Amino acid sequence: MAEDDSEFVTLAEVKKLLEEESEERELRYEQSLALSHAEKFVELSVEDIEELMDELRENFDFMDEELIYKTADILPDDEEGVRSIFQQDRYTPSTEEAEEIINTIKKYK
C-alpha cells in the first residue's frame, strides 16, 4: 500500500491560495465555489490561525494534528462545539479542558 502524502490545510490557507490563484487566472467553477465558501466562513488571518494552532499544540497534548486543524477551522465558542470536534476521537475533553480551548480561541477572535 502506498504511503499517504496528504497534509492538512486550514480553510484560511485555502482562501489565501485561491485568492492568489484568482489574481493569475480565472478560477474553475469548483475553485470559485471553494473561494466563496472560504470567504464566508474564514474568521481569522492565516497568521492568526497559525499562532492559534501553535498554542493548541503547546497546551493541549491530547489534540493531534487533525483535531488542531478542525478546531482552527471551526473555532468553536461553546463546550458543545468543542465536543463535536472530538466526536470521532477516542478522547473526550473534560468541561475544564473544553473551556480552556474556548478561552484560547477567544484570544484570537
N, C-alpha and C positions, 0 to 999 in steps of 0.2 A: 504494500500500500504506500502511496506517495506521501511525503511529508507535507503538512498543511503550511503553506507560506502566507496565509492570510494574516492581516493585522487589523486591530480596531482603529477606527477613526470616529471622532465626535461629529455631531451634526454641525457644529460651528466650523470645524475643519472642512466639511463637505461644502458648506456655504461659501467659505473663502475660496476654495479651489474652483467651484463653479463660477463664482463672480470673476475670478481671474481669467478663466477659460472663456467666459462670455465677452471679455474685452478683446480677445484674439479672434474669435469666430462666433458664428451663430450656433447656439446650443441645439442639440437634438431635442425632440419633443419630451422624452423621458428626463433628460437633464434639466430642461426648463421646469418641469413639474417638481423635480427634486429641489431645485433652487427656490421655487415658490414656497414649497413646504418648509425649507430651512429658514427662509426669510420670515415666515410666520411664527416659527417656534423657537428659534435661537434667541436666547435672552442675554448671553454674555459673549464677550470677545474671545477669540482663540487664546489670547494671552491669559485672560482671567480663568478660562476653563482649565488651562494647563496648570496654573497656580492652585486652583481648587483640587485638581486631581493629585498634584504633589502632596497637598495637605492631607487628602484622604489616604493616600499610600502611607504617609508618615504616621498617621494617628489611628488608623483602623486596620490592624494586621489581619483581621478576619475577612477583609474585602480583597478579592482577586481582581485582576485587570478588567475582566468583563463587567463585574459589578461596579467598579470605579467608572468605567465609560458609561454604563447605563445611568448611574447616578448623575454624572456630569451632563448627560443629555436631557434627563427628565427633571432634574433639580426639584426633588420633592420638597414640599413645605409642611408636611404633617407625617405623623407616625405611619398612617395607612399607606401613604405614598412610598415611604422607605421600605416598609414590609413588602409592598408589591414588587419592588426591585429584587428582593431576596426570595421571591416565590418559588423559583426553580432551584434554589440553592439548599444545601443541607443545613446551613446555619441560619438561624433567625435572630436578628439583633434584639436585645432587651429594649424596654422602653427608654432606659437611660442612654443606651447606645444610639438608638434612633434619634433621640433629642440632640445628642452630640453631633450627629451627622447633619441634622437640620440646622443647628447653630453654625456649623462650619459653612454650609451653603449660604446662609444668610449674610455672612461676611462679604460675599461676592455679588449679591443681588442688589 
